[in-house]
Amino acid sequence: MASTKEFAYKGRDTRGKVVKGRLDAASEAAVTMKLRTMGVSPLAISEAGLGTGLNMDINLPGFEKGVALKDLAVMARQMATMISSGLSLIRTLTILAEQTENTTLAKTLDLVRTDVEAGFSLSGALGRHSHIFPPLMINLVRAGESGGFLEGTMGSIAESYEGEVKLRSTIKSALTYPIAVLAMAVLAVIAMLTFIVPVFEKMFTDLGGALPLPTQILVVLSRQMVWIAPALVVVAVAFAVWWKANKNKENVRAFVDPLKLKIPVFGNLFAKVAIARFSRNFATMMGAGVPILQSLSIVGETSGNYVIERSLKKVAESVRAGKSIAAPLALEPVFPSMVTQMIAVGEDAGALETMLNKIADFYDQEVQATAGQLTALIEPLMIAFIGVVIGGMVVAMYMPLFSIFEQVQ
């Protein structure tokens, strides 16, 4: 095959609108043919360079803009709408690449369109960019292509991802306040130990006399802040780098994910989120006609919790042996009896997809309610925590003064 080059083009679409873009092709003639199949009349075609000055793309390793789940949800919704309107797949991908605001997704969609033009199926083209498009989306698209209902599949993907975005937003709103307050408390403690306690220490030294134990502890900590503060920064940065590189490894997830479910107050919320995600994704894949064993494998990977993933591996073994889904789930503590019983009823009645959707809706509401309760509960607890920490430090600093006043009297 001839090597391809990148060409910049300017043309006019069927509505008379001037459009610009880039295409990979072997020659200008090939670009012209591609544009005509897209319904674009070429006005100018030239080989694209890397660009200079303000036109040059600047990509720093590790700082490329990622593709958020919200971007994929919008893309899937727009694709479903355009396909239902009768637009060809090539034209749909071209429009999506031109109008999406995420530059990384736009470039990827342009590559997907090129692959589709070269004869790839849509799912095959998406699969070549698995770092952008999740396995759930790729397999649902493959099922939609096989069954001839790609439009409905893209709508299901959009609904699933929109629900996931809403779920994540709920979790973030519940965690933002305590994390922000905790960070402020840590910064306040460091600031007091670094700048305020040394002032009081000098005053205590001038006054003479023995310091109370709490004050002595503060003074010692203040003297050690010269190396404690930099050490904390180094440890935090090192942990962040390590976590980014290892958080998806199986041995790390096998240790961390069970602990998440045991955290006081938040463990119950994390469990409900995992069950809601599992139910929704499983229902979506069942509705799209993806084989059940393949669905279980993908749903396990996308559940976000190793405990759920491990449980679904046991379910897959049960189904492979001709047994039910509900039986192995009933043995896992993370799944409440209501969930396993509803799944059992759905299996017996041949309405598993309906039951899974009902479970997902129920736990979505539970997550919303639990997040609201946690916010109301955590607010006074965090205020009390800050009061105890900061107030305790203030009292410890003033204790020597109290003792001096007592001696004077």
Disulfide bonds with the S-S distance in Angstrom:
none
